[in-house]
Amino acid sequence: MAPLRLHKLNAAFIVRVLGVVVLGGALLWYGIFQARFFLAGPVISLESPTLTLQADRTVTIAGTAQNITEIRLNGKEINTDAEGAFAESLVLPTGYTIMTLRAKDRYGRTVSLTKELIYQPTS
């Protein structure tokens, strides 16, 4: 009977160890999953304008931003919707303009995107 008892003890020990390993693995996976925003940092994607040379004085700056707490267009704070999409109008002076989007996440990291625009009125 002693060998059977030893076998049951080992089986219970193995089940406990496997339970601890599975629980530890699940906690590690959850921690990495939640850290994805911290690891990725802020991201800006610009959808428009696509061309550098503009025929219209007013251009719409549109795109998406992820993992941000604030976003600014040439220093002015702009708003995003729940999915991170933004659209803001910009009036261009005649000639060459540099547009800068700067986003910041909750950890203070920033990312910026610069686009050169040229407004050339038609004669």
N, C-alpha and C positions, 0 to 999 in steps of 0.2 A: 503494500500500500504506500510506502514511502516514496517510491519512484513516481507514482501517479500524483501524489501531492506536490512533489517538486515540479512536475510538468505543469500543473495548474498554476503554480506560483510563477513560473516563467512566462506562461501565456498571459497572465494578468499584468506582469511587468512589461511585457512587449506591447500590450494594448495601451498601457499608460504612456510609454515612451512614444509610440506612434501618435497618440493623441496630442502630446506636447509638441511633437515635431510638426504635425498638421496645423495646430493652433499657431505655433511660431511662424510657420510659412505663410499662413493667412494674414497674420499681423504685419509681416514684412511686406507682402504684396500690397496690402491696404496702405501702408506708409508710403511706398513708392508711388502708388496710384494717386494719393493725395498730394504728393510732392511734385507732380508733373507741372503744375502752374509755376511753382518756384523754379524748377529746372528750366522751363521753356522761356520764361521772361516775357516782356511785352512784345507783341508782333503787330506790325502795320502792313496792310495790303492796299495798294492804291489801284482803283478801277478806272477812274477818269480824273483828269484828262489823259488821253493816250498820246496826243500829239504835242510837240513842243511849240510849233507855230500855231497861234490862235488867230482866227478871223473875227471873233467876237470879243468885245471888251470884258464881258462878264463870263466867267468860266465856273462850272460846278466841280468842286473837289469832292470826290466820293470814293468810299472804300470801306474796309472793315478793320477793326482793331480788336485784339484779343489779349486777355490777361492784363488789363489796364485799369487804373483808377482815374486817370485824366489824360486828355489829349488836347494838344494846342496846334492851331494853324497860325503860323507867323506870330506866335506869342499870345494869341487870343484863344481862350478855352472854347472848345466846341463840344457838342453833345453827341452821344451815341445812343442807339436803341438797345433793347435787351440782348440782341444778337451781336452787338458791337458795330453795327453799320452806322456810317456817318455820311452826311452830305452838307456841304457848306459852299456858298457862293463867294467868289473872290473877284473883285474889280481890278483889272490889270491896267497899269499905266502904259502909255505908248513905249514900245521898246522892250528891253530885257528885264525880266523879273525872276527872282529866286523864291520859290515857295518852300517852306519848311514845315513838316508835320513832326511833332515831338510828343511821344507818349511815355507815361510813367506808370510803373506797377506799384503794388502795395508795399514792396520791399525797397522802393527808392531807385530801382534800376530804370534807366531810360533808353529809348531807342528813337532815332530820328530818321526821317526820309526827306530828301531834298529833290526837288524837280525844277528844272529851268523852263520858263515859259517866255515866249516872245509874242507880244501883241503887235500886229502890223495891220493898221486900218487899210481897208481897200479904198482906192482913190475914186 
